[in-house]
Amino acid sequence: MNTLFSHEGKKKEIIKSGLDLFAEKGYDGVSVRDIAKMAGVSEAALYKHFKGKEDLALYIFNVIIKGYSERLLKVKEQQISAVDKLCKIVEFTYDLYQMYPAEIRFALLSQYNFWDRLNSEIKPHFIMKAILEEGMEAGEIPKQEVYIWIAVYSGAMLQPLAQYPYFHDALPEFGVLKSKVVAMVRKLFS
C-alpha cells in the first residue's frame, strides 16, 4: 500500500491502522481499542506514541494537509494562467486520491473535525485564495468575493471525491470523472 508516512515499526502500524479505520468508519466510529487491535499492539503501546485517538488523527491530518499544501505551492509558482493552475490542482488532487485513497478519504471526512487546529500556513485555502485573486486581477476569472469562489471551486473539486466510494458505480470511470471535473472548473471560471 502506498502511504504518505515513512515511520517504521509499531508507530507505522498504528498510523496505518488508524488511517485505514478513520477512512473507512470516520473518526467517531473508531476507538483506541479498534486501532490497537488492527495494528497488533496493546493500547498501552499506542499511548507510548500518541496521547490518544484524537492526537493520532490530528497528527495524520496535519501530515496529509501539509503535504497537500506543499504541492499546491508548487502549482501556484508555475508560470501559467490562474485557471490552468486551478485545473492542475484538480488533476493532482485526483491523482493523489488514486495513489493514497485512505489518506484522501480521511482528510475529506475529517476536515471539519480538525480544520481549526491546523496552523494557518498549511491551510490550502490560503493558496487557492492567492491563485483566485491573481486570476481576478489578471481578468481571467470573473470578480467575485474570493471566499465564495473558494467554496464553489473546492466543492466542485472535492465533492465528487468525497462521494466516490459510495457512488462509484453511478459515476463515470475515475479518469473520466477527473476530466469532467477539470472541464467543469474551466467552464466555471470562463
N, CA, C and O of each residue as an XYZ file, in Angstrom:
760
protein
N       0.835     -1.190      0.000
C       0.000      0.000      0.000
C       0.877      1.248      0.000
O       1.826      1.339      0.779
N       0.573      2.187     -0.847
C       1.249      3.480     -0.817
C       0.851      4.212      0.449
O      -0.276      4.074      0.925
N       1.763      4.980      0.988
C       1.436      5.781      2.159
C       2.284      7.049      2.156
O       3.389      7.082      1.616
N       1.740      8.074      2.764
C       2.468      9.333      2.880
C       3.371      9.344      4.109
O       4.089     10.316      4.343
N       3.339      8.277      4.889
C       4.057      8.229      6.151
C       5.265      7.320      6.037
O       5.190      6.249      5.435
N       6.387      7.749      6.619
C       7.632      7.000      6.473
C       8.104      6.370      7.781
O       9.277      6.019      7.904
N       7.232      6.226      8.737
C       7.621      5.666     10.028
C       7.885      4.165      9.901
O       7.481      3.527      8.929
N       8.554      3.629     10.881
C       8.855      2.203     10.923
C       8.283      1.595     12.193
O       7.920      2.313     13.125
N       8.205      0.283     12.227
C       7.836     -0.450     13.422
C       6.401     -0.240     13.868
O       5.492     -0.062     13.056
N       6.225     -0.266     15.175
C       4.879     -0.182     15.753
C       4.189      1.136     15.429
O       2.983      1.163     15.185
N       4.945      2.227     15.424
C       4.334      3.520     15.119
C       3.743      3.507     13.716
O       2.653      4.032     13.493
N       4.460      2.909     12.770
C       3.964      2.801     11.400
C       2.657      2.006     11.373
O       1.700      2.402     10.708
N       2.620      0.908     12.084
C       1.410      0.072     12.110
C       0.241      0.798     12.774
O      -0.903      0.660     12.341
N       0.523      1.561     13.810
C      -0.530      2.333     14.489
C      -1.084      3.398     13.542
O      -2.300      3.552     13.425
N      -0.209      4.123     12.876
C      -0.641      5.169     11.934
C      -1.439      4.550     10.798
O      -2.515      5.042     10.460
N      -0.929      3.483     10.206
C      -1.615      2.831      9.090
C      -2.987      2.315      9.531
O      -3.976      2.498      8.822
N      -3.045      1.686     10.672
C      -4.314      1.141     11.160
C      -5.302      2.258     11.485
O      -6.476      2.178     11.126
N      -4.825      3.295     12.162
C      -5.701      4.437     12.462
C      -6.218      5.072     11.188
O      -7.407      5.367     11.070
N      -5.331      5.281     10.244
C      -5.711      5.889      8.971
C      -6.757      5.047      8.246
O      -7.782      5.569      7.808
N      -6.501      3.758      8.119
C      -7.443      2.882      7.424
C      -8.809      2.865      8.116
O      -9.845      2.930      7.454
N      -8.807      2.780      9.424
C     -10.082      2.762     10.160
C     -10.803      4.102     10.077
O     -12.016      4.136      9.874
N     -10.080      5.199     10.231
C     -10.709      6.523     10.121
C     -11.301      6.732      8.727
O     -12.393      7.281      8.583
N     -10.567      6.285      7.698
C     -11.044      6.451      6.321
C     -12.283      5.605      6.064
O     -13.169      6.007      5.309
N     -12.343      4.448      6.684
C     -13.479      3.541      6.463
C     -14.693      3.906      7.319
O     -15.821      3.909      6.826
N     -14.467      4.212      8.592
C     -15.578      4.389      9.533
C     -15.788      5.816     10.004
O     -16.775      6.103     10.681
N     -14.873      6.720      9.656
C     -14.936      8.074     10.181
C     -14.341      8.130     11.574
O     -14.252      7.116     12.267
N     -13.941      9.308     11.970
C     -13.270      9.495     13.263
C     -14.116      8.975     14.425
O     -13.613      8.263     15.293
N     -15.397      9.330     14.439
C     -16.263      8.965     15.566
C     -16.574      7.475     15.629
O     -16.982      6.980     16.680
N     -16.394      6.758     14.540
C     -16.702      5.334     14.509
C     -15.551      4.428     14.906
O     -15.644      3.208     14.770
N     -14.463      5.016     15.398
C     -13.254      4.252     15.703
C     -12.843      4.498     17.156
O     -12.929      5.623     17.649
N     -12.403      3.453     17.829
C     -11.901      3.587     19.201
C     -10.408      3.280     19.246
O      -9.850      2.716     18.305
N      -9.779      3.653     20.332
C      -8.363      3.323     20.542
C      -8.200      1.808     20.505
O      -7.238      1.297     19.932
N      -9.127      1.101     21.107
C      -9.078     -0.370     21.109
C      -9.091     -0.911     19.677
O      -8.338     -1.830     19.354
N      -9.947     -0.343     18.816
C     -10.013     -0.776     17.411
C      -8.664     -0.585     16.721
O      -8.185     -1.471     16.014
N      -8.065      0.575     16.934
C      -6.785      0.891     16.287
C      -5.692     -0.053     16.779
O      -4.944     -0.614     15.979
N      -5.602     -0.226     18.100
C      -4.578     -1.097     18.680
C      -4.745     -2.534     18.182
O      -3.765     -3.199     17.847
N      -5.982     -3.003     18.137
C      -6.240     -4.372     17.679
C      -5.799     -4.552     16.230
O      -5.118     -5.522     15.899
N      -6.190     -3.611     15.366
C      -5.820     -3.722     13.954
C      -4.301     -3.616     13.767
O      -3.737     -4.267     12.887
N      -3.647     -2.803     14.588
C      -2.200     -2.622     14.491
C      -1.422     -3.781     15.106
O      -0.215     -3.902     14.900
N      -2.115     -4.635     15.864
C      -1.441     -5.753     16.516
C      -0.594     -5.319     17.693
O       0.436     -5.925     17.988
N      -1.039     -4.253     18.373
C      -0.319     -3.752     19.542
C      -1.306     -3.598     20.700
O      -2.521     -3.644     20.508
N      -0.776     -3.419     21.874
C      -1.637     -3.151     23.024
C      -2.034     -1.676     23.020
O      -1.392     -0.845     22.376
N      -3.096     -1.373     23.743
C      -3.481      0.039     23.876
C      -2.355      0.835     24.527
O      -2.136      1.996     24.181
N      -1.645      0.221     25.461
C      -0.516      0.893     26.123
C       0.562      1.252     25.102
O       1.167      2.321     25.192
N       0.805      0.376     24.140
C       1.810      0.665     23.105
C       1.361      1.850     22.262
O       2.180      2.692     21.892
N       0.083      1.922     21.957
C      -0.433      3.060     21.198
C      -0.202      4.355     21.975
O       0.210      5.368     21.411
N      -0.474      4.301     23.276
C      -0.307      5.501     24.108
C       1.163      5.904     24.280
O       1.437      7.032     24.689
N       2.093      5.030     23.984
C       3.503      5.414     24.006
C       3.833      6.356     22.861
O       4.744      7.177     22.966
N       3.087      6.236     21.761
C       3.353      7.049     20.575
C       2.422      8.245     20.432
O       2.806      9.275     19.876
N       1.191      8.107     20.936
C       0.182      9.167     20.802
C      -0.609      9.265     22.097
O      -0.786      8.277     22.810
N      -1.083     10.476     22.391
C      -1.846     10.706     23.613
C      -3.197     10.011     23.580
O      -3.812      9.779     24.621
N      -3.650      9.682     22.391
C      -4.930      9.007     22.226
C      -5.380      9.091     20.785
O      -4.615      9.478     19.902
N      -6.622      8.729     20.556
C      -7.185      8.706     19.212
C      -7.166     10.088     18.571
O      -6.821     10.221     17.396
N      -7.525     11.101     19.317
C      -7.559     12.457     18.779
C      -6.166     12.927     18.370
O      -5.997     13.527     17.309
N      -5.189     12.659     19.195
C      -3.808     13.039     18.892
C      -3.324     12.325     17.630
O      -2.674     12.940     16.784
N      -3.629     11.051     17.498
C      -3.259     10.287     16.306
C      -3.944     10.855     15.066
O      -3.293     11.078     14.045
N      -5.242     11.088     15.149
C      -5.988     11.607     13.996
C      -5.487     12.992     13.598
O      -5.339     13.280     12.410
N      -5.227     13.840     14.571
C      -4.728     15.181     14.269
C      -3.338     15.109     13.636
O      -3.036     15.870     12.718
N      -2.502     14.211     14.116
C      -1.177     14.022     13.525
C      -1.307     13.620     12.055
O      -0.662     14.209     11.188
N      -2.135     12.625     11.781
C      -2.341     12.149     10.417
C      -2.874     13.283      9.543
O      -2.381     13.503      8.436
N      -3.871     13.993     10.035
C      -4.484     15.086      9.274
C      -3.455     16.164      8.945
O      -3.408     16.650      7.815
N      -2.635     16.539      9.920
C      -1.595     17.549      9.696
C      -0.611     17.128      8.617
O      -0.263     17.932      7.753
N      -0.161     15.889      8.654
C       0.804     15.404      7.657
C       0.183     15.452      6.264
O       0.822     15.892      5.308
N      -1.062     15.000      6.155
C      -1.733     14.984      4.850
C      -1.904     16.404      4.314
O      -1.561     16.673      3.163
N      -2.424     17.305      5.127
C      -2.694     18.671      4.665
C      -1.395     19.417      4.383
O      -1.320     20.188      3.426
N      -0.383     19.200      5.196
C       0.906     19.861      4.944
C       1.471     19.418      3.599
O       1.933     20.252      2.821
N       1.442     18.124      3.317
C       1.927     17.620      2.040
C       1.110     18.148      0.869
O       1.657     18.474     -0.184
N      -0.189     18.227      1.058
C      -1.077     18.745      0.015
C      -0.761     20.219     -0.263
O      -0.672     20.632     -1.419
N      -0.596     20.995      0.786
C      -0.290     22.425      0.623
C       1.059     22.638     -0.048
O       1.214     23.570     -0.837
N       2.029     21.793      0.251
C       3.331     21.901     -0.412
C       3.178     21.695     -1.921
O       3.825     22.376     -2.716
N       2.322     20.755     -2.306
C       2.060     20.530     -3.736
C       1.344     21.740     -4.349
O       1.646     22.143     -5.472
N       0.398     22.311     -3.604
C      -0.319     23.495     -4.087
C       0.642     24.652     -4.341
O       0.523     25.358     -5.342
N       1.582     24.839     -3.442
C       2.549     25.926     -3.610
C       3.369     25.756     -4.888
O       3.676     26.742     -5.558
N       3.721     24.534     -5.229
C       4.469     24.285     -6.466
C       3.635     24.665     -7.683
O       4.161     25.224     -8.645
N       2.345     24.368     -7.648
C       1.460     24.746     -8.750
C       1.318     26.260     -8.796
O       1.353     26.856     -9.873
N       1.158     26.885     -7.632
C       0.987     28.344     -7.556
C       2.160     29.071     -8.211
O       1.968     30.126     -8.816
N       3.354     28.531     -8.101
C       4.554     29.175     -8.630
C       4.753     28.970    -10.130
O       5.616     29.613    -10.726
N       3.985     28.103    -10.737
C       4.150     27.863    -12.173
C       3.737     29.096    -12.967
O       2.860     29.854    -12.553
N       4.373     29.279    -14.096
C       4.105     30.430    -14.959
C       3.008     30.081    -15.971
O       3.252     30.035    -17.177
N       1.814     29.841    -15.466
C       0.646     29.528    -16.287
C      -0.526     30.346    -15.755
O      -0.430     30.947    -14.685
N      -1.614     30.370    -16.486
C      -2.767     31.164    -16.053
C      -3.336     30.627    -14.739
O      -3.110     29.471    -14.379
N      -4.065     31.464    -14.043
C      -4.686     31.061    -12.780
C      -5.672     29.913    -13.004
O      -5.739     28.986    -12.196
N      -6.427     29.972    -14.086
C      -7.388     28.900    -14.373
C      -6.641     27.590    -14.633
O      -7.077     26.532    -14.179
N      -5.523     27.652    -15.357
C      -4.721     26.445    -15.577
C      -4.186     25.908    -14.245
O      -4.138     24.695    -14.041
N      -3.791     26.794    -13.353
C      -3.325     26.359    -12.027
C      -4.438     25.642    -11.278
O      -4.213     24.590    -10.679
N      -5.643     26.214    -11.310
C      -6.774     25.600    -10.611
C      -7.108     24.236    -11.211
O      -7.472     23.310    -10.486
N      -6.985     24.112    -12.525
C      -7.216     22.821    -13.186
C      -6.130     21.812    -12.825
O      -6.425     20.634    -12.623
N      -4.879     22.260    -12.741
C      -3.777     21.375    -12.329
C      -3.995     20.874    -10.897
O      -3.682     19.726    -10.579
N      -4.528     21.738    -10.046
C      -4.815     21.329     -8.671
C      -5.857     20.212     -8.671
O      -5.721     19.240     -7.929
N      -6.884     20.343     -9.488
C      -7.881     19.275     -9.593
C      -7.198     17.981    -10.042
O      -7.412     16.923     -9.450
N      -6.379     18.070    -11.086
C      -5.723     16.875    -11.625
C      -4.856     16.183    -10.581
O      -4.944     14.967    -10.410
N      -4.010     16.954     -9.877
C      -3.144     16.260     -8.930
C      -3.910     15.818     -7.694
O      -3.508     14.852     -7.046
N      -5.011     16.498     -7.341
C      -5.833     16.042     -6.214
C      -6.441     14.676     -6.543
O      -6.455     13.780     -5.699
N      -6.940     14.522     -7.767
C      -7.494     13.240     -8.186
C      -6.409     12.181     -8.301
O      -6.642     11.015     -7.981
N      -5.223     12.575     -8.756
C      -4.108     11.635     -8.810
C      -3.708     11.185     -7.404
O      -3.413     10.010     -7.186
N      -3.699     12.111     -6.465
C      -3.393     11.758     -5.076
C      -4.421     10.784     -4.519
O      -4.076      9.850     -3.796
N      -5.684     11.008     -4.861
C      -6.741     10.107     -4.392
C      -6.485      8.689     -4.895
O      -6.678      7.721     -4.159
N      -6.053      8.569     -6.142
C      -5.775      7.231     -6.669
C      -4.551      6.604     -6.005
O      -4.529      5.396     -5.769
N      -3.539      7.405     -5.705
C      -2.318      6.881     -5.082
C      -2.498      6.626     -3.588
O      -1.970      5.652     -3.052
N      -3.244      7.503     -2.920
C      -3.388      7.447     -1.465
C      -4.865      7.537     -1.074
O      -5.267      8.506     -0.429
N      -5.669      6.558     -1.448
C      -7.110      6.684     -1.217
C      -7.497      6.826      0.257
O      -8.377      7.619      0.590
N      -6.854      6.072      1.130
C      -7.214      6.165      2.553
C      -6.887      7.550      3.104
O      -7.676      8.120      3.857
N      -5.729      8.090      2.733
C      -5.321      9.402      3.233
C      -6.290     10.491      2.774
O      -6.695     11.345      3.563
N      -6.659     10.451      1.488
C      -7.539     11.500      0.965
C      -8.954     11.333      1.522
O      -9.597     12.326      1.865
N      -9.450     10.094      1.618
C     -10.786      9.888      2.219
C     -10.792     10.393      3.659
O     -11.734     11.062      4.085
N      -9.737     10.070      4.406
C      -9.661     10.528      5.792
C      -9.666     12.054      5.857
O     -10.391     12.636      6.664
N      -8.871     12.699      5.020
C      -8.813     14.167      5.041
C     -10.173     14.772      4.702
O     -10.603     15.741      5.328
N     -10.846     14.195      3.709
C     -12.165     14.710      3.336
C     -13.178     14.521      4.454
O     -13.976     15.416      4.732
N     -13.147     13.361      5.094
C     -14.098     13.076      6.169
C     -13.792     13.863      7.440
O     -14.698     14.149      8.223
N     -12.539     14.212      7.649
C     -12.111     14.798      8.924
C     -11.910     16.299      8.912
O     -11.636     16.893      9.955
N     -12.040     16.925      7.747
C     -11.692     18.334      7.665
C     -12.454     19.188      8.674
O     -11.895     20.147      9.206
N     -13.682     18.871      8.940
C     -14.459     19.715      9.862
C     -14.128     19.438     11.324
O     -14.391     20.274     12.188
N     -13.555     18.273     11.605
C     -13.138     17.964     12.980
C     -11.850     18.682     13.367
O     -11.678     19.074     14.521
N     -10.939     18.856     12.399
C      -9.591     19.294     12.737
C      -9.156     20.597     12.086
O      -8.073     21.097     12.392
N      -9.952     21.153     11.213
C      -9.545     22.332     10.447
C      -9.064     23.469     11.343
O      -8.022     24.069     11.079
N      -9.806     23.763     12.385
C      -9.459     24.881     13.269
C      -8.176     24.642     14.051
O      -7.642     25.574     14.653
N      -7.679     23.432     14.056
C      -6.477     23.121     14.820
C      -5.226     23.058     13.956
O      -4.135     22.774     14.450
N      -5.389     23.322     12.664
C      -4.227     23.377     11.762
C      -3.542     24.728     11.880
O      -4.183     25.737     12.175
N      -2.240     24.740     11.650
C      -1.524     26.008     11.538
C      -1.987     26.695     10.262
O      -2.137     26.046      9.227
N      -2.211     27.983     10.326
C      -2.720     28.727      9.176
C      -1.822     28.596      7.954
O      -2.320     28.573      6.828
N      -0.509     28.509      8.149
C       0.391     28.481      6.999
C       0.270     27.202      6.172
O       0.762     27.163      5.045
N      -0.368     26.158      6.698
C      -0.523     24.947      5.877
C      -1.962     24.762      5.386
O      -2.271     23.733      4.785
N      -2.826     25.709      5.622
C      -4.208     25.577      5.143
C      -4.255     25.858      3.639
O      -3.884     26.943      3.191
N      -4.710     24.879      2.870
C      -4.681     25.024      1.410
C      -5.544     26.159      0.875
O      -5.249     26.696     -0.192
N      -6.589     26.534      1.578
C      -7.464     27.574      1.006
C      -6.756     28.924      0.900
O      -7.167     29.757      0.092
N      -5.714     29.166      1.682
C      -4.965     30.424      1.526
C      -4.212     30.449      0.194
O      -4.075     31.498     -0.435
N      -3.730     29.283     -0.223
C      -3.033     29.197     -1.511
C      -4.043     29.335     -2.642
O      -3.796     30.045     -3.618
N      -5.180     28.655     -2.511
C      -6.244     28.789     -3.516
C      -6.710     30.241     -3.608
O      -6.975     30.750     -4.697
N      -6.805     30.891     -2.467
C      -7.225     32.296     -2.427
C      -6.261     33.155     -3.240
O      -6.693     34.005     -4.019
N      -4.961     32.940     -3.063
C      -3.960     33.724     -3.797
C      -4.073     33.480     -5.306
O      -3.960     34.418     -6.095
N      -4.294     32.236     -5.702
C      -4.439     31.928     -7.133
C      -5.695     32.585     -7.689
O      -5.657     33.169     -8.772
N      -6.793     32.501     -6.976
C      -8.038     33.123     -7.432
C      -7.898     34.636     -7.524
O      -8.360     35.237     -8.495
N      -7.272     35.261     -6.539
C      -7.063     36.713     -6.584
C      -6.183     37.101     -7.768
O      -6.442     38.100     -8.438
N      -5.151     36.316     -8.022
C      -4.275     36.542     -9.174
C      -5.099     36.497    -10.467
O      -4.943     37.349    -11.341
N      -5.971     35.497    -10.576
C      -6.812     35.363    -11.765
C      -7.813     36.491    -11.913
O      -8.091     36.923    -13.032
N      -8.362     36.978    -10.805
C      -9.306     38.105    -10.872
C      -8.574     39.382    -11.267
O      -9.077     40.168    -12.069
N      -7.380     39.588    -10.700
C      -6.585     40.773    -11.053
C      -6.210     40.775    -12.531
O      -6.201     41.828    -13.168
N      -5.901     39.600    -13.078
C      -5.493     39.493    -14.485
C      -6.694     39.484    -15.433
O      -6.519     39.492    -16.651
N      -7.914     39.467    -14.881
C      -9.109     39.441    -15.713
C      -9.436     38.060    -16.270
O     -10.299     37.934    -17.138
N      -8.762     37.031    -15.783
C      -9.012     35.658    -16.234
C     -10.240     35.059    -15.557
O     -10.920     34.205    -16.126
N     -10.512     35.511    -14.353
C     -11.596     34.973    -13.535
C     -12.535     36.126    -13.213
O     -12.081     37.202    -12.823
N     -13.848     35.913    -13.373
C     -14.796     36.981    -13.040
C     -14.649     37.414    -11.575
O     -14.448     36.588    -10.685
N     -14.753     38.701    -11.356
C     -14.628     39.223     -9.983
C     -15.808     38.728     -9.151
O     -16.962     38.750     -9.581
N     -15.472     38.288     -7.955
C     -16.433     37.726     -7.017
C     -15.749     37.723     -5.658
O     -14.522     37.758     -5.577
N     -16.533     37.681     -4.601
C     -15.918     37.547     -3.278
C     -15.086     36.268     -3.296
O     -15.589     35.196     -3.635
N     -13.820     36.384     -2.932
C     -12.889     35.277     -3.096
C     -13.315     34.052     -2.291
O     -13.110     32.927     -2.747
N     -13.894     34.233     -1.124
C     -14.284     33.060     -0.335
C     -15.489     32.343     -0.925
O     -15.679     31.152     -0.676
N     -16.297     33.038     -1.694
C     -17.373     32.356     -2.436
C     -16.742     31.500     -3.530
O     -17.141     30.353     -3.727
N     -15.752     32.055     -4.247
C     -15.065     31.270     -5.263
C     -14.396     30.043     -4.644
O     -14.464     28.955     -5.214
N     -13.757     30.201     -3.496
C     -13.093     29.065     -2.840
C     -14.118     27.977     -2.523
O     -13.868     26.796     -2.765
N     -15.264     28.373     -1.984
C     -16.300     27.397     -1.627
C     -16.829     26.664     -2.860
O     -16.984     25.443     -2.843
N     -17.102     27.414     -3.927
C     -17.634     26.811     -5.149
C     -16.579     25.906     -5.798
O     -16.874     24.777     -6.189
N     -15.369     26.407     -5.905
C     -14.279     25.638     -6.529
C     -13.970     24.375     -5.734
O     -13.924     23.283     -6.299
N     -13.761     24.515     -4.445
C     -13.402     23.334     -3.655
C     -14.556     22.343     -3.602
O     -14.325     21.134     -3.562
N     -15.799     22.832     -3.601
C     -16.938     21.923     -3.654
C     -16.993     21.156     -4.961
O     -17.215     19.946     -4.966
N     -16.791     21.860     -6.076
C     -16.803     21.201     -7.390
C     -15.677     20.172     -7.492
O     -15.846     19.123     -8.114
N     -14.541     20.468     -6.888
C     -13.399     19.570     -6.955
C     -13.543     18.402     -5.985
O     -13.300     17.255     -6.360
N     -13.934     18.678     -4.745
C     -13.847     17.671     -3.693
C     -15.100     16.821     -3.497
O     -14.996     15.665     -3.086
N     -16.270     17.364     -3.781
C     -17.486     16.573     -3.548
C     -17.524     15.282     -4.358
O     -17.912     14.250     -3.811
N     -17.140     15.287     -5.637
C     -17.115     14.004     -6.340
C     -16.170     12.987     -5.688
O     -16.459     11.791     -5.681
N     -15.046     13.459     -5.142
C     -14.124     12.550     -4.445
C     -14.734     12.031     -3.152
O     -14.624     10.847     -2.832
N     -15.375     12.924     -2.413
C     -15.990     12.514     -1.151
C     -17.096     11.490     -1.395
O     -17.306     10.594     -0.577
N     -17.798     11.621     -2.509
C     -18.910     10.717     -2.812
C     -18.476      9.473     -3.576
O     -19.232      8.505     -3.648
N     -17.298      9.479     -4.136
C     -16.853      8.384     -4.991
C     -16.948      7.003     -4.343
O     -17.425      6.072     -4.991
N     -16.514      6.831     -3.092
C     -16.605      5.486     -2.506
C     -18.047      4.969     -2.409
O     -18.277      3.760     -2.408
N     -18.998      5.874     -2.329
C     -20.387      5.473     -2.134
C     -21.162      5.378     -3.445
O     -22.125      4.618     -3.545
N     -20.745      6.146     -4.448
C     -21.477      6.213     -5.707
C     -20.614      5.886     -6.921
O     -20.962      6.257     -8.042
N     -19.486      5.193     -6.712
C     -18.588      4.922     -7.839
C     -19.276      4.154     -8.961
O     -18.900      4.296    -10.125
N     -20.276      3.344     -8.632
C     -20.977      2.606     -9.691
C     -21.883      3.521    -10.517
O     -22.214      3.187    -11.655
N     -22.286      4.659     -9.969
C     -23.137      5.609    -10.695
C     -22.318      6.722    -11.360
O     -22.822      7.433    -12.229
N     -21.075      6.866    -10.955
C     -20.204      7.896    -11.519
C     -19.390      7.299    -12.672
O     -19.235      6.081    -12.758
N     -18.873      8.155    -13.552
C     -18.030      7.626    -14.630
C     -16.736      7.039    -14.077
O     -16.372      7.278    -12.925
N     -16.052      6.272    -14.910
C     -14.746      5.726    -14.551
C     -13.881      6.873    -14.026
O     -14.044      8.017    -14.450
N     -12.968      6.571    -13.109
C     -12.258      7.608    -12.365
C     -11.540      8.609    -13.263
O     -11.631      9.813    -13.023
N     -10.833      8.149    -14.282
C     -10.130      9.063    -15.184
C     -11.084      9.982    -15.927
O     -10.783     11.156    -16.143
N     -12.227      9.450    -16.316
C     -13.249     10.254    -16.985
C     -13.827     11.274    -16.007
O     -14.050     12.430    -16.365
N     -14.065     10.840    -14.781
C     -14.567     11.754    -13.751
C     -13.597     12.922    -13.569
O     -14.016     14.078    -13.518
N     -12.305     12.617    -13.472
C     -11.291     13.665    -13.319
C     -11.361     14.644    -14.487
O     -11.338     15.856    -14.276
N     -11.445     14.141    -15.698
C     -11.518     15.008    -16.887
C     -12.770     15.870    -16.868
O     -12.721     17.045    -17.233
N     -13.878     15.302    -16.450
C     -15.134     16.057    -16.402
C     -15.072     17.165    -15.353
O     -15.590     18.259    -15.572
N     -14.446     16.885    -14.225
C     -14.332     17.909    -13.179
C     -13.402     19.023    -13.657
O     -13.683     20.198    -13.421
N     -12.309     18.678    -14.320
C     -11.411     19.708    -14.868
C     -12.177     20.578    -15.862
O     -12.062     21.803    -15.829
N     -12.953     19.958    -16.742
C     -13.739     20.722    -17.719
C     -14.762     21.599    -17.015
O     -15.014     22.722    -17.451
N     -15.348     21.111    -15.946
C     -16.328     21.889    -15.191
C     -15.661     23.111    -14.549
O     -16.240     24.197    -14.522
N     -14.460     22.928    -14.041
C     -13.722     24.037    -13.423
C     -13.392     25.085    -14.495
O     -13.555     26.282    -14.260
N     -12.937     24.644    -15.651
C     -12.665     25.600    -16.746
C     -13.908     26.400    -17.088
O     -13.849     27.620    -17.241
N     -15.014     25.721    -17.206
C     -16.272     26.388    -17.552
C     -16.721     27.343    -16.431
O     -17.241     28.427    -16.695
N     -16.514     26.926    -15.208
C     -16.884     27.731    -14.044
C     -16.220     29.107    -14.076
O     -16.847     30.117    -13.759
N     -14.944     29.132    -14.462
C     -14.190     30.380    -14.433
C     -14.158     31.130    -15.759
O     -13.462     32.137    -15.886
N     -14.908     30.645    -16.747
C     -14.896     31.344    -18.047
C     -15.941     32.450    -18.084
O     -16.073     33.141    -19.094
